[in-house]
Amino acid sequence: MVPPPVPVAASTPILHGEFGSYPAQGPRFALTLTTQALHIQRLRPKPEARPRDGLVSLDEVSGCGTLQSRSPEDTAAYLCIYTYPRGRRGGRRKATRTFRVDGAATYVENRAEAQRWATALMCLLRGVPLSGDQAAQGVPLLLAPLSVPPFTTASGHQLSDPPRRPRVWEVQPAQIPRTFRQLSGGLELRFPAEPPSAREITPELLPRKPRLLLLVNPFGGRGLAWQRCMDHVVPMISEAGLSFNLIQTERQNHARELVQGLNLSEWEGIVTVSGDGLLYEVLNGLLDRPDWEDAVRMPIGVLPCGSGNALAGAVNRHGGFEQAVGVDLLLNCSLLLCRGGSHPLDLLSVTLASGSRCFSFLSVAWGFLSDVDIQSERFRALGSARFTLGAVLGLATLHTYRGRLSYLPATTDPALPIPGHSLPRAKSELALAPAPTPTTTHSPLHRSVSDLPLPLPQSQPALASPGSPEPLPGLSLNGGGPELPGDWGAAGDAPLSPDPLLPSPPNALKTAQLSPIAEGPPEMPASSGGLPPTHNAPEASTWGPVDHLLPPLGSPLPQDWVTIEGEFVLMLAILPSHLGADLVAAPHARFDDGVVHLCWVRSGISRAALLRILLAMEHGNHFSLGCPHLGYAAARAFRLEPLTPRGLLTVDGELVEYGPIQAQVHPSLATLLTGPAGQKPRA
């Protein structure tokens, strides 16, 4: 007797049906869409005992679309799904699946069914709930051996008369692949009628397309940022149906000036296509506006195309993906961006020795790490490998720095990696003197790519729209957006023409003509009670939240602060988990845990021990080494006073003036585009 199918958890069926393939002479498939995946089972020419590529996780899907044959005799519609599964060697590759929707006699009916599937899939990808009124929950599917009394299946296949009594098993859609493996002999899938509630999935369920401003640093990493953006980012967000404008930055602080003059009401997010440095400019530009309280709520995101991709590594971990670097990390983060979703982000307000202030989303570093970061700039052509070379050179000439670290302990510590330390109290402080800051000059915008009607300065030439790439023969989507692989077509097959994927709902807002992007902060009305900073002001934030936990630099610290003083090899204050794409400095950190994670290494450590810490940091295991020179504390604010006359200080990898520095955490001040959280984050 055949054992009953094993239940599959968390696989609520949404839709199921039988489809053909493109070209039309190809096999036929049974498709079942659940909340987690798309199940694909081949029916003809014969069912597969062990389906290959039969389970497509929604985590690997960027988007979908509908197509129409250019042949007037073809009444079928076509459903195209864009996926990025992992290959045998772990890297992602693009795979496009095209299915022929031909269950009805007319094209109008088939098109409606294709759009129903496309709507349901896009709702799941974008986190739009499909309630029980729209989902066909618990609809059984009937499986029977091929040797059963004659009946006609959904595909019109006539089954032969059997020599024995037939058996029919009821299974849930999520159990189809396992059931086919358990039952012996050839099998045919038979679909019962769907309840009327399953047919209520309409395009009106989808929200309006989000409008994103993408800023790309063409010099990021090894100078490949622009090419990678056009090769990977633009096609994927086009497949996801996102509206965007893409602008190249041409100099330092260019992105900062752009967001200062941006009309934020016209955008749903700002995404940087570079390393961490460009996002640092965007964040400080938003907080250096008179309307900073509204501006900082603008969701920000990062697509890694630089040398240092620390925040992208943390986003990748938050999304549940395995640790990745290079193009694989870019594809992972692009998939998460296409899925939508955001998360609160803590920020550090950093006060420098001159009294100027900047904001950090990543880290403040002093000693070995800042030396490696800055001194490896001359190896930028190596990409992320420059940090490895810089670390080797730093180990060869290991320095120590005398300083004083004071911090306000967190009231509720997160899961500490090591036991807490008993440390002495603060006793004395240093006197501080302000230092002048250089001024900056400006030049016009460089160039832009867009699928939105965004007016640009006359001096800025526009490039070709990414919505019109050259399609491959026979297939195109929504006016030629995402491309389809040519191996799905064949000689003699009628080509397919664009078919609007999801028409705008009647109550949806129309895309208005967008305002030109100006440089510099917006003008304030007369009643605002203040003037915006001029372009001759220092590149530091004059607006932003009040640091209520920090006394002025040079003033004594409160008694509840803790101070340590001595010789250090390095000191690191970090907010997210990652210091690099493959460097997990604070494995227990979260985007909104409300604390800054302080790590330091005291002098006396050997080069071999420091190397072991750096290697273990690749997987976040450095605290388990039990190194006595490695210290840790969770804090709400801190002050660092270098007592060595020469050294380097960095904020988010950017060199800042050397001298005393202090910072305070502002919990959940910003919003980060992260995509949905993964089931089980992995290092």
C-alpha positions as CSV (number, residue, x, y, z in Angstrom):
1,M,0.0,0.0,0.0
2,V,1.3,3.4,-0.9
3,P,2.0,5.6,2.2
4,P,0.0,8.8,2.5
5,P,1.8,12.0,1.5
6,V,3.7,13.8,4.3
7,P,2.3,17.2,5.2
8,V,4.3,20.3,4.2
9,A,4.2,23.2,6.7
10,A,3.8,26.8,5.8
11,S,2.7,26.1,2.2
12,T,-0.7,27.7,1.8
13,P,-1.9,27.3,-1.8
14,I,-2.9,30.5,-3.6
15,L,-3.4,29.3,-7.2
16,H,-3.0,26.2,-9.2
17,G,-3.5,25.3,-12.9
18,E,-2.2,23.6,-16.0
19,F,-0.1,25.5,-18.6
20,G,1.8,24.9,-21.7
21,S,5.2,26.1,-22.5
22,Y,6.9,28.3,-25.1
23,P,7.5,27.1,-27.8
24,A,4.0,25.5,-28.1
25,Q,5.5,22.1,-28.9
26,G,7.2,21.9,-25.5
27,P,5.9,20.0,-22.4
28,R,2.9,20.9,-20.3
29,F,3.2,21.8,-16.6
30,A,1.1,21.8,-13.5
31,L,1.8,25.0,-11.5
32,T,0.9,25.7,-7.9
33,L,1.7,29.0,-6.3
34,T,2.0,29.0,-2.5
35,T,3.0,31.8,-0.1
36,Q,6.7,30.6,-0.2
37,A,7.3,29.1,-3.6
38,L,6.1,28.2,-7.1
39,H,5.8,24.5,-7.6
40,I,6.4,23.3,-11.2
41,Q,5.5,19.7,-12.2
42,R,5.9,18.4,-15.8
43,L,2.8,16.5,-17.0
44,R,3.6,15.6,-20.6
45,P,5.1,14.0,-22.6
46,K,5.4,12.1,-19.3
47,P,5.4,13.0,-15.6
48,E,8.8,13.4,-13.9
49,A,9.6,11.0,-11.1
50,R,12.2,13.4,-9.7
51,P,11.4,16.9,-11.0
52,R,14.4,19.1,-11.7
53,D,14.0,22.8,-10.9
54,G,10.5,22.0,-9.8
55,L,10.5,24.3,-6.7
56,V,11.1,28.0,-7.3
57,S,11.5,29.9,-4.1
58,L,10.0,33.4,-4.1
59,D,13.3,34.6,-2.6
60,E,14.8,33.9,-6.0
61,V,12.1,35.7,-8.1
62,S,12.6,39.4,-9.2
63,G,9.4,39.8,-11.0
64,C,7.0,38.6,-13.7
65,G,5.1,39.8,-16.8
66,T,2.5,38.8,-19.4
67,L,3.1,38.5,-23.1
68,Q,1.0,38.1,-26.3
69,S,1.7,36.3,-29.5
70,R,2.0,38.3,-32.6
71,S,0.2,35.6,-34.5
72,P,-3.6,36.4,-34.8
73,E,-4.4,32.7,-34.7
74,D,-2.8,32.2,-31.3
75,T,-5.4,32.8,-28.6
76,A,-3.0,32.0,-25.7
77,A,-1.5,34.4,-23.3
78,Y,2.0,33.9,-21.8
79,L,3.2,34.3,-18.3
80,C,6.9,35.1,-17.9
81,I,8.7,34.7,-14.5
82,Y,12.2,36.0,-13.9
83,T,14.3,34.0,-11.4
84,Y,17.9,34.1,-10.1
85,P,18.6,30.6,-8.7
86,R,21.9,29.5,-7.4
87,G,24.1,27.4,-9.7
88,R,26.1,24.4,-8.7
89,R,29.1,26.6,-7.6
90,G,26.9,28.8,-5.5
91,G,26.7,31.8,-7.8
92,R,23.4,33.2,-9.0
93,R,22.4,33.0,-12.6
94,K,19.3,34.4,-14.4
95,A,16.7,31.9,-15.6
96,T,13.5,33.0,-17.3
97,R,10.5,30.7,-17.3
98,T,7.7,31.3,-19.8
99,F,4.4,29.4,-19.6
100,R,1.5,29.3,-22.2
101,V,-1.9,30.1,-20.7
102,D,-4.3,28.3,-23.0
103,G,-7.1,26.9,-20.9
104,A,-9.8,29.2,-22.5
105,A,-11.0,29.6,-26.0
106,T,-10.4,33.3,-26.3
107,Y,-7.4,35.5,-25.8
108,V,-9.3,37.8,-23.5
109,E,-10.0,35.0,-21.0
110,N,-6.4,33.6,-21.2
111,R,-5.0,37.1,-20.7
112,A,-7.2,37.6,-17.6
113,E,-5.9,34.3,-16.2
114,A,-2.2,35.2,-16.9
115,Q,-2.7,38.6,-15.2
116,R,-4.3,36.9,-12.3
117,W,-1.2,34.8,-11.8
118,A,1.0,37.7,-12.3
119,T,-0.9,39.8,-9.8
120,A,-0.8,37.1,-7.2
121,L,2.9,36.6,-7.6
122,M,3.7,40.3,-7.5
123,C,1.5,40.7,-4.3
124,L,3.5,37.9,-2.6
125,L,6.8,39.5,-3.8
126,R,5.9,42.9,-2.5
127,G,4.4,41.8,0.8
128,V,0.8,42.6,-0.1
129,P,-1.4,40.2,1.9
130,L,-3.7,37.9,0.1
131,S,-6.5,37.2,2.6
132,G,-8.6,34.1,2.8
133,D,-11.1,35.8,0.6
134,Q,-8.6,35.9,-2.3
135,A,-6.6,32.7,-1.7
136,A,-7.8,29.2,-2.6
137,Q,-6.8,27.6,0.7
138,G,-6.9,23.8,1.1
139,V,-8.1,23.0,-2.4
140,P,-7.3,19.3,-3.0
141,L,-5.7,18.0,-6.2
142,L,-6.4,14.5,-7.4
143,L,-3.6,12.2,-8.4
144,A,-4.3,8.9,-10.1
145,P,-2.2,6.2,-11.8
146,L,-2.3,6.2,-15.6
147,S,-4.0,2.8,-15.5
148,V,-7.5,3.9,-14.3
149,P,-11.0,3.8,-15.9
150,P,-11.3,6.2,-18.8
151,F,-11.7,9.8,-18.0
152,T,-10.4,13.1,-19.5
153,T,-7.9,15.2,-17.6
154,A,-7.7,19.0,-17.6
155,S,-5.2,18.7,-20.5
156,G,-7.7,16.7,-22.6
157,H,-5.6,13.5,-22.2
158,Q,-7.7,10.3,-22.5
159,L,-6.6,7.6,-20.0
160,S,-6.8,3.8,-20.9
161,D,-8.8,1.0,-19.3
162,P,-6.9,-0.6,-16.4
163,P,-6.5,-4.3,-15.6
164,R,-7.0,-3.5,-11.9
165,R,-9.1,-1.3,-9.6
166,P,-7.9,2.3,-9.7
167,R,-6.9,4.4,-6.7
168,V,-7.1,8.1,-6.3
169,W,-5.2,10.1,-3.6
170,E,-6.1,13.6,-2.4
171,V,-3.1,15.9,-1.8
172,Q,-2.5,19.5,-1.2
173,P,-0.7,21.5,-3.9
174,A,2.4,21.9,-1.8
175,Q,2.8,18.1,-1.6
176,I,2.8,17.5,-5.3
177,P,6.5,17.0,-5.8
178,R,6.8,14.6,-2.9
179,T,3.7,12.7,-3.9
180,F,5.0,12.1,-7.4
181,R,8.2,10.6,-5.9
182,Q,6.2,8.3,-3.5
183,L,3.7,6.9,-6.0
184,S,4.9,4.3,-8.5
185,G,4.2,4.5,-12.2
186,G,3.2,7.3,-14.5
187,L,0.8,9.9,-13.0
188,E,-1.5,12.5,-14.4
189,L,-2.7,15.6,-12.4
190,R,-6.4,16.4,-12.4
191,F,-7.7,19.8,-11.2
192,P,-11.1,20.2,-9.5
193,A,-13.0,23.5,-10.1
194,E,-11.6,26.4,-8.1
195,P,-13.8,28.2,-5.7
196,P,-15.1,31.6,-6.8
197,S,-12.9,33.3,-4.1
198,A,-9.7,32.3,-5.9
199,R,-10.8,34.3,-8.9
200,E,-11.0,37.6,-7.0
201,I,-7.3,38.4,-7.4
202,T,-7.2,41.5,-9.5
203,P,-4.6,44.2,-10.4
204,E,-6.3,46.6,-8.0
205,L,-4.6,44.7,-5.1
206,L,-1.2,46.0,-6.1
207,P,0.0,49.4,-4.8
208,R,1.3,52.1,-7.1
209,K,4.8,51.5,-8.4
210,P,7.4,52.8,-6.0
211,R,9.6,55.6,-7.4
212,L,13.3,55.3,-6.6
213,L,16.2,57.7,-7.1
214,L,19.3,55.7,-7.8
215,L,22.7,57.4,-7.4
216,V,25.7,55.5,-8.8
217,N,29.4,56.4,-8.2
218,P,31.0,55.3,-11.5
219,F,34.4,55.2,-9.7
220,G,33.3,52.8,-7.0
221,G,35.2,49.7,-6.4
222,R,37.5,49.1,-9.3
223,G,35.6,51.5,-11.5
224,L,33.1,48.8,-12.5
225,A,30.1,50.3,-10.6
226,W,28.4,51.8,-13.7
227,Q,28.8,48.7,-15.8
228,R,27.5,46.4,-13.1
229,C,24.6,48.7,-12.5
230,M,23.6,48.5,-16.2
231,D,24.3,44.8,-16.4
232,H,22.5,43.6,-13.2
233,V,20.7,46.3,-11.3
234,V,18.7,48.0,-14.1
235,P,17.5,44.8,-15.7
236,M,16.4,43.4,-12.3
237,I,14.5,46.4,-11.1
238,S,12.9,46.7,-14.5
239,E,11.7,43.1,-14.2
240,A,10.3,44.0,-10.8
241,G,8.3,46.9,-12.3
242,L,10.0,49.6,-10.2
243,S,10.1,53.2,-11.5
244,F,13.4,54.8,-11.1
245,N,15.8,57.6,-12.1
246,L,19.5,56.8,-12.2
247,I,22.1,59.5,-11.9
248,Q,25.9,59.3,-12.0
249,T,27.8,61.3,-9.4
250,E,31.0,63.0,-10.6
251,R,32.8,64.2,-7.5
252,Q,33.0,64.0,-3.7
253,N,29.9,65.3,-1.9
254,H,27.9,65.4,-5.1
255,A,25.3,63.1,-3.7
256,R,25.0,65.2,-0.6
257,E,24.3,68.3,-2.6
258,L,21.7,66.5,-4.7
259,V,19.6,65.2,-1.8
260,Q,19.8,68.6,-0.1
261,G,17.9,70.1,-3.0
262,L,15.6,67.1,-3.6
263,N,11.8,67.4,-3.6
264,L,11.3,64.3,-1.3
265,S,7.6,64.1,-1.8
266,E,8.2,62.7,-5.4
267,W,10.2,59.7,-4.3
268,E,9.7,56.6,-2.2
269,G,13.3,55.9,-1.7
270,I,16.9,56.8,-2.4
271,V,19.3,54.0,-3.3
272,T,23.0,54.3,-3.7
273,V,24.9,52.0,-6.2
274,S,28.4,52.1,-4.8
275,G,30.2,51.4,-1.6
276,D,29.4,52.8,1.9
277,G,30.9,56.2,1.1
278,L,28.0,57.3,-1.2
279,L,25.4,56.4,1.4
280,Y,27.3,58.4,4.0
281,E,26.9,61.5,1.7
282,V,23.2,60.8,1.2
283,L,22.5,60.4,4.8
284,N,24.3,63.5,5.9
285,G,22.7,65.5,3.1
286,L,19.2,64.5,4.3
287,L,20.1,65.5,7.9
288,D,21.6,68.8,6.7
289,R,18.3,70.1,5.5
290,P,16.1,72.5,7.4
291,D,13.3,69.9,7.1
292,W,15.6,67.2,8.4
293,E,12.9,65.6,10.6
294,D,10.8,64.8,7.5
295,A,13.8,64.2,5.3
296,V,15.4,61.5,7.5
297,R,12.3,59.4,7.2
298,M,13.0,58.9,3.5
299,P,13.9,55.2,3.1
300,I,17.5,54.7,1.9
301,G,19.1,51.6,0.4
302,V,22.4,50.4,-0.8
303,L,23.4,48.1,-3.7
304,P,27.0,47.1,-3.3
305,C,29.4,48.2,-6.1
306,G,32.3,49.5,-4.1
307,S,35.3,48.4,-2.2
308,G,33.7,48.6,1.3
309,N,30.2,47.0,1.3
310,A,29.6,46.7,5.0
311,L,26.0,47.7,5.2
312,A,25.1,45.6,2.2
313,G,26.7,42.6,4.0
314,A,24.4,43.3,7.0
315,V,21.4,43.6,4.7
316,N,22.3,40.3,3.0
317,R,22.5,38.6,6.5
318,H,19.2,40.2,7.5
319,G,17.6,38.8,4.4
320,G,18.7,35.2,5.3
321,F,21.1,34.7,2.5
322,E,24.5,33.1,2.8
323,Q,27.5,35.3,3.1
324,A,28.5,36.6,-0.4
325,V,30.8,39.1,-2.0
326,G,31.1,40.8,-5.5
327,V,28.3,40.2,-8.0
328,D,26.6,37.6,-5.9
329,L,26.2,40.1,-3.1
330,L,24.9,42.7,-5.6
331,L,22.3,40.2,-6.9
332,N,21.2,39.2,-3.4
333,C,20.7,42.9,-2.4
334,S,18.9,43.7,-5.7
335,L,16.5,40.8,-5.1
336,L,15.8,42.1,-1.6
337,L,15.2,45.6,-3.0
338,C,12.8,44.2,-5.6
339,R,10.8,42.5,-2.8
340,G,10.3,45.8,-0.9
341,G,10.2,46.3,2.8
342,S,12.1,48.5,5.2
343,H,13.5,48.4,8.7
344,P,14.3,51.2,11.3
345,L,18.0,52.1,11.4
346,D,20.0,53.5,14.3
347,L,22.3,56.4,13.6
348,L,25.3,57.9,15.4
349,S,25.6,61.6,15.8
350,V,29.4,62.2,15.8
351,T,30.9,65.4,17.2
352,L,34.5,66.1,15.9
353,A,37.3,68.0,17.6
354,S,36.4,71.3,15.8
355,G,32.8,71.1,17.2
356,S,31.3,70.2,13.8
357,R,29.0,67.2,13.6
358,C,28.3,64.4,11.1
359,F,26.1,61.3,11.2
360,S,27.2,57.7,10.9
361,F,25.3,54.6,10.0
362,L,28.3,52.3,10.2
363,S,31.4,52.9,12.4
364,V,34.0,55.1,13.9
365,A,37.5,53.6,13.8
366,W,40.9,54.5,15.2
367,G,44.2,52.7,15.1
368,F,44.8,49.6,13.0
369,L,41.5,49.5,11.2
370,S,41.5,53.2,10.2
371,D,45.2,52.9,9.1
372,V,44.3,50.0,6.8
373,D,41.3,51.7,5.4
374,I,43.0,55.0,4.5
375,Q,46.5,53.7,3.6
376,S,45.0,51.1,1.3
377,E,43.4,53.8,-0.9
378,R,46.4,53.6,-3.2
379,F,45.4,50.0,-4.0
380,R,41.9,50.9,-4.9
381,A,42.3,49.3,-8.3
382,L,42.3,45.9,-6.5
383,G,38.7,46.4,-5.3
384,S,38.0,44.8,-1.9
385,A,41.3,42.9,-2.1
386,R,43.0,46.2,-1.1
387,F,41.9,45.7,2.5
388,T,43.6,42.3,2.6
389,L,46.8,43.8,1.2
390,G,46.5,46.7,3.6
391,A,46.0,44.4,6.6
392,V,49.1,42.4,5.7
393,L,51.2,45.6,5.5
394,G,49.6,46.8,8.7
395,L,50.6,43.7,10.5
396,A,54.1,44.0,9.3
397,T,54.4,47.5,10.8
398,L,52.1,47.1,13.8
399,H,51.6,50.3,15.8
400,T,50.1,51.1,19.2
401,Y,48.3,54.3,20.2
402,R,47.7,55.7,23.6
403,G,44.2,57.0,24.3
404,R,41.2,57.2,26.6
405,L,37.9,55.6,25.8
406,S,34.8,56.6,27.9
407,Y,31.3,55.3,27.3
408,L,27.8,55.3,28.8
409,P,26.9,51.7,29.2
410,A,23.6,50.5,27.7
411,T,20.9,50.0,30.3
412,T,19.9,46.7,28.7
413,D,22.8,44.9,27.1
414,P,22.2,42.7,24.1
415,A,23.5,39.1,24.1
416,L,27.1,39.9,25.0
417,P,29.8,37.9,23.1
418,I,32.0,38.0,26.2
419,P,31.6,38.6,29.9
420,G,31.4,42.2,31.0
421,H,34.6,43.9,32.2
422,S,35.0,45.8,35.5
423,L,36.4,49.1,34.4
424,P,37.5,52.3,36.3
425,R,35.5,55.5,36.3
426,A,36.1,58.7,34.3
427,K,38.5,61.1,36.0
428,S,39.9,63.7,33.6
429,E,39.2,65.2,30.2
430,L,41.2,67.1,27.5
431,A,40.8,70.7,26.4
432,L,39.7,71.1,22.8
433,A,40.3,73.8,20.3
434,P,38.2,74.3,17.1
435,A,39.9,73.9,13.7
436,P,38.8,75.5,10.3
437,T,37.2,73.3,7.6
438,P,37.9,73.8,3.9
439,T,35.2,75.0,1.5
440,T,33.9,73.2,-1.6
441,T,33.1,74.1,-5.2
442,H,30.2,72.8,-7.3
443,S,29.6,71.7,-10.9
444,P,26.5,70.6,-12.8
445,L,25.0,67.2,-12.8
446,H,26.8,64.6,-14.9
447,R,24.2,62.4,-16.6
448,S,21.1,60.4,-15.9
449,V,19.1,57.3,-16.9
450,S,15.4,57.2,-16.2
451,D,12.1,55.6,-16.9
452,L,10.4,58.7,-15.3
453,P,9.7,62.1,-16.8
454,L,12.4,63.9,-14.7
455,P,13.5,67.3,-16.0
456,L,17.2,67.7,-15.8
457,P,19.5,70.7,-16.2
458,Q,20.2,71.6,-19.8
459,S,23.9,70.9,-19.3
460,Q,23.2,67.3,-18.5
461,P,22.9,64.9,-21.4
462,A,20.4,62.0,-21.0
463,L,21.3,58.4,-21.8
464,A,19.0,55.8,-23.4
465,S,16.2,54.7,-21.1
466,P,16.6,51.3,-19.5
467,G,13.0,50.6,-20.4
468,S,14.0,50.1,-24.0
469,P,16.8,47.5,-24.3
470,E,17.1,45.5,-27.5
471,P,14.9,42.5,-26.9
472,L,15.8,39.0,-27.9
473,P,14.0,37.6,-31.0
474,G,10.3,37.0,-30.5
475,L,9.9,38.1,-26.8
476,S,9.7,41.3,-25.0
477,L,7.9,42.6,-21.9
478,N,6.1,45.9,-21.1
479,G,7.6,47.8,-24.0
480,G,10.9,45.9,-24.0
481,G,12.0,45.9,-20.3
482,P,13.4,42.6,-19.0
483,E,14.8,40.2,-21.6
484,L,14.0,36.6,-22.2
485,P,16.5,33.9,-23.2
486,G,16.4,32.9,-26.8
487,D,16.4,29.1,-26.1
488,W,12.6,29.3,-25.2
489,G,11.8,30.1,-28.8
490,A,12.3,28.0,-31.9
491,A,12.2,28.4,-35.7
492,G,8.5,28.6,-36.8
493,D,7.1,29.8,-33.5
494,A,5.1,33.0,-33.6
495,P,7.0,35.8,-31.8
496,L,5.5,37.3,-28.7
497,S,4.7,41.1,-28.3
498,P,4.5,43.2,-25.2
499,D,1.3,42.9,-23.1
500,P,0.9,45.4,-20.3
501,L,1.6,43.4,-17.1
502,L,-0.7,45.0,-14.6
503,P,-2.8,48.0,-15.6
504,S,-2.9,50.9,-13.1
505,P,-5.9,50.6,-10.7
506,P,-8.6,53.2,-11.4
507,N,-7.9,55.0,-8.1
508,A,-4.1,54.9,-8.5
509,L,-2.2,58.2,-8.7
510,K,-0.9,59.1,-12.1
511,T,2.9,59.8,-12.3
512,A,3.2,63.5,-12.4
513,Q,5.9,65.5,-14.1
514,L,8.8,65.5,-11.6
515,S,10.6,68.5,-10.4
516,P,14.2,69.2,-11.6
517,I,16.8,68.1,-9.1
518,A,18.6,71.2,-7.8
519,E,21.9,71.2,-5.8
520,G,22.0,72.5,-2.3
521,P,19.4,72.7,0.5
522,P,15.9,73.8,-0.3
523,E,14.8,77.3,0.3
524,M,12.9,77.9,3.6
525,P,9.8,80.0,3.9
526,A,10.0,83.3,5.8
527,S,8.3,81.9,8.8
528,S,10.7,79.0,9.2
529,G,12.8,80.9,11.7
530,G,16.1,80.2,10.2
531,L,18.3,80.2,7.1
532,P,19.7,77.2,5.4
533,P,23.5,76.8,5.5
534,T,25.4,78.3,2.6
535,H,27.6,76.4,0.2
536,N,30.6,78.0,1.9
537,A,29.8,76.3,5.2
538,P,31.8,73.4,6.4
539,E,30.7,69.9,5.1
540,A,29.1,69.1,8.5
541,S,25.5,68.9,9.6
542,T,24.1,72.0,11.2
543,W,20.7,70.5,11.7
544,G,19.6,67.2,13.1
545,P,18.6,65.9,16.6
546,V,19.9,67.2,19.8
547,D,22.6,65.1,21.5
548,H,21.1,65.0,25.0
549,L,23.5,62.4,26.4
550,L,26.7,64.2,25.4
551,P,28.2,67.1,27.4
552,P,30.3,69.5,25.3
553,L,33.7,68.2,24.3
554,G,36.2,69.3,27.0
555,S,33.6,69.2,29.7
556,P,33.7,66.5,32.5
557,L,31.7,63.4,31.9
558,P,28.8,62.3,34.3
559,Q,29.6,59.7,37.0
560,D,27.7,56.9,35.3
561,W,30.2,56.8,32.4
562,V,33.0,54.2,32.3
563,T,36.6,55.1,31.2
564,I,39.5,53.0,30.2
565,E,42.9,54.5,29.4
566,G,46.1,52.9,28.0
567,E,47.8,51.7,24.9
568,F,45.6,50.4,22.1
569,V,46.1,48.6,18.8
570,L,42.6,49.5,17.6
571,M,39.3,50.8,18.7
572,L,36.1,50.3,16.8
573,A,32.6,51.6,17.4
574,I,30.1,49.9,15.1
575,L,26.3,49.9,14.7
576,P,25.4,47.1,12.3
577,S,26.8,43.6,12.3
578,H,29.3,43.9,9.4
579,L,32.4,45.9,9.0
580,G,32.8,44.6,5.5
581,A,30.9,42.3,3.1
582,D,32.7,39.3,4.6
583,L,33.7,40.8,8.0
584,V,31.2,40.3,10.8
585,A,32.5,42.5,13.6
586,A,29.4,42.5,15.8
587,P,27.5,39.2,15.0
588,H,24.8,39.9,17.6
589,A,24.0,43.5,16.4
590,R,20.7,44.5,14.8
591,F,19.8,47.6,12.8
592,D,17.6,49.0,15.6
593,D,19.0,47.6,18.8
594,G,19.6,51.1,20.1
595,V,23.3,50.6,21.1
596,V,26.7,51.1,19.6
597,H,29.0,48.2,19.9
598,L,32.5,49.1,21.1
599,C,35.4,46.7,20.4
600,W,39.0,47.4,21.2
601,V,42.3,45.5,21.2
602,R,44.9,46.5,23.8
603,S,48.7,46.6,23.2
604,G,50.7,43.5,23.9
605,I,48.9,41.3,21.5
606,S,51.1,39.4,19.1
607,R,50.8,39.7,15.3
608,A,49.7,36.0,15.1
609,A,46.9,36.6,17.7
610,L,45.7,39.7,15.9
611,L,45.7,37.8,12.6
612,R,43.6,35.0,14.2
613,I,41.0,37.6,15.4
614,L,40.8,39.1,11.9
615,L,40.4,35.7,10.3
616,A,37.7,34.6,12.8
617,M,35.9,37.9,12.2
618,E,35.0,36.6,8.7
619,H,32.4,34.4,10.4
620,G,31.8,36.4,13.6
621,N,33.7,34.0,15.8
622,H,36.4,36.3,17.1
623,F,34.8,36.7,20.5
624,S,34.9,33.0,21.1
625,L,38.7,32.9,20.9
626,G,39.0,34.0,24.5
627,C,41.8,36.5,23.6
628,P,42.6,38.6,26.8
629,H,43.5,41.6,24.7
630,L,40.1,41.9,23.0
631,G,37.5,43.9,24.8
632,Y,33.8,44.7,24.2
633,A,31.0,46.9,25.6
634,A,27.5,47.9,24.4
635,A,27.0,51.7,24.9
636,R,24.5,54.5,24.2
637,A,27.2,57.1,23.8
638,F,31.0,57.3,23.9
639,R,34.0,59.6,23.8
640,L,37.4,58.8,22.4
641,E,40.4,61.0,23.2
642,P,43.6,60.1,21.3
643,L,46.6,60.9,23.5
644,T,49.0,60.1,20.6
645,P,49.8,63.2,18.6
646,R,49.5,61.5,15.2
647,G,47.0,59.1,13.9
648,L,44.0,58.5,11.7
649,L,40.2,58.6,12.5
650,T,37.5,57.5,10.2
651,V,33.7,57.8,10.2
652,D,32.0,55.2,7.9
653,G,35.4,54.8,6.2
654,E,35.7,58.5,5.5
655,L,38.8,60.3,7.0
656,V,37.9,63.0,9.5
657,E,39.9,65.5,11.5
658,Y,42.2,63.9,14.1
659,G,41.5,64.7,17.8
660,P,38.9,64.0,20.5
661,I,35.6,62.7,19.2
662,Q,32.3,61.8,20.8
663,A,29.1,60.2,19.6
664,Q,25.6,59.3,20.7
665,V,23.2,56.7,19.3
666,H,19.8,58.0,18.0
667,P,17.7,54.9,17.9
668,S,15.6,54.2,14.8
669,L,16.2,57.7,13.4
670,A,16.5,56.5,9.8
671,T,14.7,53.9,7.6
672,L,16.7,51.3,5.6
673,L,15.4,49.4,2.6
674,T,16.2,45.8,3.6
675,G,13.6,43.7,1.9
676,P,11.9,41.0,4.0
677,A,13.7,39.4,6.9
678,G,15.0,35.9,6.2
679,Q,13.9,32.8,8.1
680,K,17.3,32.1,9.5
681,P,20.1,34.7,9.0
682,R,23.4,33.0,8.2
683,A,27.0,34.3,8.4
